[in-house]
Amino acid sequence: MRIHCFIAASMAVFFALLGSEALAQENVYPAKVKSLFEKTDASEKPGYSDVPLIAVPQCGKTSSLVKSIQKAGAQAVIIPETEDGAVLREMASQWDGAAIPDGWVKEKSSFSILFYKAVAERNIPHTGASPLSEEIDKGLMRIDGALSGNNELYRKSLVFKRAKHLMDNILTIDAHGDLPCCYDDGCELGLRQVNQVSLQKMQEGHLSSRVLISYLGQKGLDDESSRKAFAYCDGMIDQILADIDKNKAWCGLAKTEEEAIRLKAEGKKAFFLGIENGYGIGNDIRNVKHYADRGVVYITLSHLYDNAICHSSTHSADTTLGLTDFGRAVVREMNRYGIIVDVSHTSSGTFWDCIKYSKAPIICSHSGAKAVFKHDRNITDDQLRALAEKDGLVMVYIVPDYMRTDKKDATIDDTMEHLMHCIKVAGIDHVGISCDFDGGGGGWGLNGDNDTINLTVHLLEAGFSQEDIAKIWSGNFFRVLTSVRQAQENSL
């Protein structure tokens, strides 16, 4: 799967426009700087500098910290004292690490607190611990803590720098976020509040796109209830689109991979639409086309209870039962109009029926591996292999209830364990990421969009190549979306 390098793409377009008459750039430097400039240009290697930039706060130990950082092989940058948290947060986007004296973060020092806040929210590797910084880590559910010395800081900062560079030069997508469920509580994309999903946190975590979900719980199956379900689901899509439009300077709606690439090149975040619970279709099959026209990329067929489409994995009359007659018609229509069939939350019977009846690849948009933790929301190795054979994928979450026995202790390592098992069974081409933030997802080290950088760090440390990480982060999902759209074209 290709890695989307927007710098390279821009240069290719530039030279294509110039055609065969393209000329090399001619620099005429002032004589006073010519020698220095030419020496610097000649020494620079392709790509980016592998020297990590370590922030050092202005304090009594600044000089000694700078010397030890330079001795370790990194470049130090001294941050002058300020109480402007926004300025510190902006500067922190350039830091690969931070050298902080032990005990420096104190309650009576606004600069130390705001400096550490900028470091902690971006998950920047750092040295230096204090009782207050440890309390902040606990509140943010950070698990890395302070490193033991500048040599270790150098090594961790190198990986962190690689992770940032990689995520900034590929598409990344978290395919399931329930922020719209928080609209009634005053949350929205442009507000950095208690919500785990926000534009600010996406920026801090280097996440370029995500699917926003129109979710609805299961109620009655009579005609009136079904009409209300459709109206509610469609109304939530209206709210999502209004939220995106309100923040259009920073983001946009995407329906294809190409549109997400364009938005990223413009410096904006891309949002896709999804529906959780096919109950939102109501009992009118024509609503499938309606949602396709609105830009919905996938529909999760059920939630916690059986509906008119299929049986659920949780509160079901019989999990061996699958699609209803209406459900098979819904799957056909989803294939026809290019909407991905999502079987997270569905019964085993529904899963196997979708494998049988869908003419296009299917996904589990937010699930885990049952071999790692036995729960009805996770899927078996046989199901993983079937997804791979269908050219579909499973996208792994961090939902404590579904990942381990001790829910309160769920960490990013649990997500990695489920992810690694899915890769082992299904293959690298059939996995992805869907944390389920604002919908029950979140744990230590992975508790919001700003923490998604940690997943890339873990993947690099596990030895995955940049190409494979690009597949996990978006390549596999967009391959499936493209396949489903191609199946649509063949059926029309």
Secondary structure, DSSP 8 states (H G I E B T S, - for coil): -----HHHHHHHHHHHHHGGG---------HHHHHHHHHHHHH--SS---S-EEEEESSTTHHHHHHHHHHHT-EEEEE-----HHHHHHHHTT-SEEE--TT---TT-HHHHHHHHHHHHTT--EE---HHHHHHHHHTT-----BSSHHHHHHHHHHHHHHHHHHHTS--EEEEE-GGGGGGGT--TT--SS-S--HHHHHHHT--EEEEEEE------SHHHHHHHHHHHHHHHHHHHHHHHHTTTTEEE-SSHHHHHHHHHTT-EEEEEEEE-GGGGTT-TTHHHHHHHHTEEEEES--SB--SS--BSSB-S-TT----HHHHHHHHHHHHTT-EEE-TTB-HHHHHHHHHH-SS-EEEEEEEETTTS--TTEE-HHHHHHHHHTT-EEEE---GGGT-SSGGG-BHHHHHHHHHHHHHHH-GGGEEE---BTTTB-BBTBSSGGGHHHHHHHHHHTT--HHHHHIIIIIHHHHHHHHHHHHHHHH-
